[in-house]
Amino acid sequence: MNKVAISPHGQFISLTVAGNTHRFHALWLRDNALDKDTRSESNGQRLIALTDIDASVHISAAQLHKNDLQITFMPEGKTLDYPIQWLLNHSYDKPKNDTKGWHNPSQTLWDASLTPNLPSADFDAVIASPEKLKIWLQSIACLGFAKLNKGPVQVGALTQVVDLFGYLRETNYGRIFDVRVEEKPTNLAYTGLALQAHTDNPYRDPVPTIQVLYCLESSAPGGDNVLVDGFMAATTLRKESPQGFNLLSRYCAHFEYAGENDVCLHAKRPIIELSAGGQLQSIRFNNRSAAPFTDIPFKHMADYYGAYRRLGEIINDPALEVGFRLNPGDCFVIDNTRILHARKAFSGAGTRWLQGCYADMDSLLSRLAVLNKTHSNTPTV
């Protein structure tokens, strides 16, 4: 049976549902009220500032009414309703994960065992079906990447992929860029050399959080694509060497790019970036773009390089990678803050031509949230 109790001075309430108790402060409840005087009915934005709420706000009455909790606030004398399920969904009175390097439970870490079940969909299917688009986008949110197959083999077709969830992010490489061999390459990506698994553009702040690579030609031997879950690699390092993990997440590495006459990009961020609460936020790993590290104290530099080397060894381990070959019309979309991508070397007869572009994860997650509301019965990965 559900029940509610008020603390002696009305500073918080204790709501018990199904045997579990959740406490909510009076100020938090008043600040997050859902009534039309507190939140805009048209867009949900807050209409009051915290300074509009009396600093001495407290609860004088609280009672359960069907699926709502009615609370009276003093000295305002205002009674407001809160759906019980809404309160449970927003409860903050719960144990916190105090392990540095934890990841969002909605994200599934993976290794080479994922190879037989790579997340993928057909281009025409996700265009035609919001349900299938939802599942495909959920794969990117959960696993950090997904393939899209059998799209049009035409220049610029990758923009249609971005249109499924968001907007192109233009950089010095243009709205879209060509990944193929150039006589005088401004980036090693424009050669036939093998590329170590890396994240793109670590020298930007903020980095583009989504990358799309779309195949137009693929007749040259080699050039297979390889992906590695950077969060799995970081988690592996944390389990092996908490000290090494802490060094790579505490101190900033330095990245730079000046491969074009009118471009000079610099960024300083940790190789393993954590939120204030210790959650894995992003991986920046790109040996080609690493500048001299100058933010690590002398006494930690040797150990830092040891941890950096070990992370590279983990990333290079075939047990963590999935590989595949793109055919013309195929592409893959990756979370560039989490997934590292690599390329096998290629040469000889034939051609290899991919087009790439950048977008951002916030628009993808927004599109997915809308689809979750409108197609809530669709199964997810």
N, C-alpha and C positions, 0 to 999 in steps of 0.2 A: 504493500500500500504506500502511495506517495505521501510525503509529509514535508512541512516547512517549519523552520524555527528561526526566530530573530535573536541575534546576540544581545546581551544585556543593555548595551547603549545604542543599539540599532545601527552599528557600523557595518554589519554584514548579515546575510541570511544563510541558512543551511538548508539546502533542498535535497531530500532523499528520494531517489527513484530506483526501484528494483533492488533495494538494499545498498545502493551506492550513494554516498553523500558528496554533494558539490557545494562549496561555499562561494558566495559572490559578494563583493564589497558594494556598499551603497553608492559610492561615487562612480564605480564602474557601471553599475546598473543604470544610474541616471544618465551618465554620459552616452550610453549605448541604447537609450530608449528608442522605441520603434514608432512612436506616435507622430502624427502629422506636424506637430509643432517642433519636433526635434529632428525629423528626417523628411526630406522632400518626397512627396508622393510620386513625383514624376521620374526622379532619377536616384533616389535613395541617399543623396548626399546630406551630410549633417548641416543643420540650420543654426546650431548654437555653438559657441566656443566654450571651452572648459571654464573660462573666467565668468561665464554667464550662470554657472552653477554655484550655489552657495557653498563655501568651503566647509561649512558645518553640516552638510547634508547628511541625513540619517533616515532610517526606516522606522516608521511608527506602526505599520500594519502590513501583514502579508498573509494571503490566503489563496488556496488552490480552488480553481473554478474550471471544471471540466479539463480541458487540455492547456489551460493558461494558469499563470501565476500572477495575481494582482498585488501590486506593491504600492503603498502610500509613502511618499517622501515628505519629510519636514526639513526646514521650516516652510517649504513651498506649498505644502498641503495638496500635492498633486498625486492622483492615483493612476498608475499605468499598468498595462497588461503585457506580459511576456510569454510567448508560447514555450511550453516546457521543453519541447524538442529543440527549439532554437537555443535555449539555455544549455542543454546537454551538448549540442553541437559546438558551442563556444565556451565550454567549461575550461577554466585555466587552473583549477584546483586538482592537479594530478601530478604524479611523479614526472620529473624531468630527466631526460637522457643526459647524464653528465660525462659521457665518454666522448672525448674530442674525436671528430671524424665520423660521427654517425650520419646516416643518409636518410632522406625522406622515405617513410615506409611505402609510399606509392611508387618508388623506384626499385626495380629489380636489377641487382647486379648479375653479371653474366661472364662466362668465359667461352672457350672453344667448344664446349658441349652444346652451345646454342646453334652451331653450324647447320644441323639438319632442319632446324625450324626458324630460319631467318624471317623476321617480320616483313611481309611484303603484300602488295595489292596490285591490281591492274589499273592502269590510268583511267580507262573508260568506266570502270566500276565505281571508283571513288568520285568521279565527276557526276555520275548518274544517281548515286545512292548516298544520302546523308548518313545512313546507318553504317555503311562500309567506310565512309570517310571518317566517322567517329572512331571506329576500330583502328584504322590506320594511324590517326593522330594519337590515339591512346598508346600505341606501340612506341611512338617517338617520346611521349612523356614518360613512359614506364621504363623502356629499354635504352632510350637515348638515340635511337635511329630506326629507320625503316626504309625499305626499297619501294620503288614504284616502277612497274614494268609496262612495256608495250605502249609507250607514249608516242606522239608524233615525232618523226625524225626530221626536224626542221630547226633552223637557227632561231634561238630565242624561246624555244618551247618550254624551257625551265621556268619562265615567268608564269606560265599557266599552273605550274606546281605551287609556286608561292601564292598565287591567287586563291588557292584552296584554303589558306589559313591566315594570310597576312600581307605584308608589304615588303618590297625590296629595300635593302639598305645599301645605298650607293657609297663606294669608297674610291680611293685613288685608282683602283683597278677597274673602275667603271660600274655601271649598273649590273652588267654581266661581264665575264671575262673568259677568254679561251685558254684551255689547258692543253697545249700541244708544243712540240719542239719548235724553238725559235733559234735563229742563227746567233743572235746576241741576247740571250735571256736576261731579263731584269729580275728573275726569280728562278731558283733551281727547280721549281715545279714545271718550268717551261723547257725541260730537258728530258732525256730518256733515262736519267739516272733513277735508281731506287731511292725512295724517300722513307726515312725512319718514321714510325708512328708519331704524330704530332697534332697539336691543336693549331688552328689558323689564327693569324694576326694577334699574337700575344703582345705585340708592341702597341696595340690600341687600348685605350681606356675610355669607355668600355669596349670589350671585344664584341664582334658580331656573334650572337648566340645561336644562330642557325646557319648552316651551310648546305647548299644544294649542289651536287655534281651530277651532270646530265650527259649521257653518252650520245655522240653523233656519229663517230666512226670508231671501229674497233677491229681492225684486221691485222695489226702488228702483233707478233708473238710477244707474250709477256704482258706486263702492265696491269696485272690483277690488282684489285683493291683489297685492302686489309683494314679492319676496324678493331680497336681495343677499347674496353670499358675503363676509362681513366679512374672512375670511382672504385672499381674492383682492384686496380693496381694500387691505388692509394691505401685502400683497406688492407691489402696484403702486406704493404710496407708497415702499416701501423701495427699489425699483429706480430710481424717479425721484429720490428725495431721501433718501439714507441718514441725513443729519443730521436731517431732519424726523422720520423714523421713530424715530431714537434719542431725540429729545426726547419724543415721545408715549409711548414705552415706558419712559422713565426716570423721568419725573415724574408724580405723581398728579394726576388731575383730581378734582373734588369734585362729588358728586351728592346731591340731597336731594329729599324729598317730604313735604309737610305739607298735602295736600289735604283731609284729614279732621280733625275736631276732636281725636280721640284718637290721631292718628298723627303721628310726626315721625321720619323715617328719613334717615340720613346714611351715606355711604360715600366713602372716598377710595381710588381705585385708578387705575392708568394706563389711558388710553383703549385702548392696545394693551398687553396684559399678556403677559409672557414668563416661561417657567420659568427656573430657575437655569442651565439649559443652553442658553438662548436659543430654546427652542421656543415657537411661538405657542400661547398658552394660552386667551386670550379677548379679545373686543372689547367695550368698553363705550362705546356711542355713543348718546346720547339728548339732543338739544338742549333738549327740554322740561324735563328734570330736571337740567340742569347748573346748579350753584351757582357763585359766584365762585371762580376758581382762585387759591389762595394758596400753593401749594407749588412754584411755578416761580420760580427766581431772577429778579430784575429784568433781568439781562443777557440772559436767554434768553426772556423773555416775548413779545417781538415775534416772534421766530422760531417760538416754540411756537404762537402764534396763526396764523402763516403755514402751519405744518404741519397744524394743526387745520382751517383753511379748505380746504386742498388735499385732505385726507382726505374732507371733506364733499363736495367737488366730484367726487371719484372715486366716492363712494357714490351720488351723484345721477346719474351717467352712465348713460343708458339701455342702453349697451353692456354693463353689468354686471348688469342686472336681468332677472328672469323674472317674468311676470305671468300671472294666471289669475283666473277668477271661480268662486267656490264656489256650488254649488247646494245646496238643502236636503238634509241628510244627508251632505254632503262635509266634510272637515276637512283640516288639515295639521298636521304635527308638526315643530317646529324645534329645533335645538340653539341655545339662547338665548345661549350663550357665543361663537357663531360667526356665525350667520345673522341679518341685520337684516331686519325686515319693515316694510312700508309699506302705505298704503291710499290709493286715489284718493278724491276728494271725492264725496259723493252728496247728493241732495236731491230735492224734488218728491214726486210720488205714489209709493206703494209703501212697503215696509218693508225694513229690513236688520237682522237679529238673529243675532248670533253668541254662542256661549258659549265661555268660555276657562277654562283651568286650568293649573296648573304641576305639574311632576314633576321628576325628576332623572336625569341621564344615567348615573350609575353603575348604577342598576337596569336600564336599557335595555342597557347593555353586558354586564351580568351575564347577562341573559336571552339575548342574542345568543351569548355564549360557551358557554352550556349547549346551545343549538340547534346550534352549530358542532360540538360533541362528539357529539351524538346524531343529527345529520343532516349528516355531514361530506361526503357526496357531492352535496349540493345546490349548484347553481351560484350564484355571488354576482355582484353588480354590478361 
